Amino acid sequence: MLDAEVRPVPPVLRDCGTARVPPRPIDRGRYTSPAFAAREAALLWPRTWQMACRLEDIPEPGDYVVYSVGPLSFLVTRVSPTEVAAHVNACLHRGRMLREADGHATHFRCPFHGFSWNLDGSCRALVNGWDFPHVDLQAFRLPRAHVATWGGFVFLNPAPEPEPFARFLEFLPAHYATRGWDLGARVKAVHVRKHHRCNWKVALEAFIESFHVTETHRSAMTYLGDAMTQYDVWEGCRTTRMISPRGLASPNGPSLSELEVFRAGMRPALGDRADRLDLPPGLSARAALADMRRRALLAEGLDVADVTDCELIDTIQYHVFPNLVLWAGWGSYLVYRFLPGETPDSCTMEVMFLVPVPEGRTVPVAREVTEIGAGESHAAAPQLGGFAAVFDEDMSNLAALQKGLHAMASAGPVTGLVQEARIRHFHACLDAFMAEAGMAEAGMAEAGMAEAEPRA
Ligand SMILES: [Fe+2]
């Protein structure tokens, strides 16, 4: 397909991940057991880099976002025009959470006794300071997580000595240096948080394979080459990718003419009007779909004249360990973030649209998150447009998947060699990460004990 492109193909599209992921079964307890969730709470979230918010969520000094995962909570704060900090969201006096929702502040005043903290985390004022002669004000500062930014995202890592951020990003900066892909130049125009009755990994894994399209998204199989998807796993890397081609009928369905595929591919945008379209002479369904997309984006003032068909219509999607999914190119502007809920049987999936901004225009930032309850349809967030129906189709599996994983009498899911390689790879990375974190933790405990021992 890349060889059929008439425009220059970005090298990253030809860069294939060739690692084979051995077909190991996945223990179902990883999704259902409180002990496994507790292990993640102890070894994964306190140690991994994780996306906390967008820079455009906190444009002005004093703007902050509450980022919580499991028992951890941080105030991701714009301290100054050039500094973002992630303070532990707990008053150093009695431990009350300082803020429970996003907002703007000149300082953080604890609602319990009124101790207050400057934006940089230093102590602004004690209350009845005469009662705290034992507190060293200089040292009485809100602890911070490490913070780094890439692609307009703010990432944080709570570990005292986190892995270098550049190592965490792996090849992402190189791939997203592709012309037009820079996520830092895009703006978060939609932000929805959907509550699901399943483990966060169950939800994540339902979105990093196209295998389920034929059964779950039946109408899309007429124009999506689900079983032709390329799954990229790179040796020694945690980040994976898939590229699902559009403008081809699924090989799992009846064979369709190019005209039928073209009309089916335009149906999500045009509805029944798609049936009156004709295929421009000499164009494949794929080229015609890309042409429609290219024209629409050019009309919006976006510079896509030289962009390949692949980047315009295919799903190019990266999974960034552990819980972030980024799309690339111009097909869809989606970002997903998956976070654990209060039990292994619940989670949230956030959907964001990071939209490109035509020159000289501005796009309003969605700083407020639209919440959708576990029993509610995605239609409750009209800003999702046509995606609401697709996400509802995905949702129809999730709670039943979680229940089935509890009920299953076998060891756990069996996955396809190619189409579900990313899922197995994710579990292998999760095991490796937690094993290393566990050893580091044990090492620290040992060092701590050695220190506590009296010296001869
Ligand atoms: Fe899906």
Residues whose N, C-alpha, C, O or C-beta is under 5 A from the ligand:
A	BS01	LIG	A206 D394
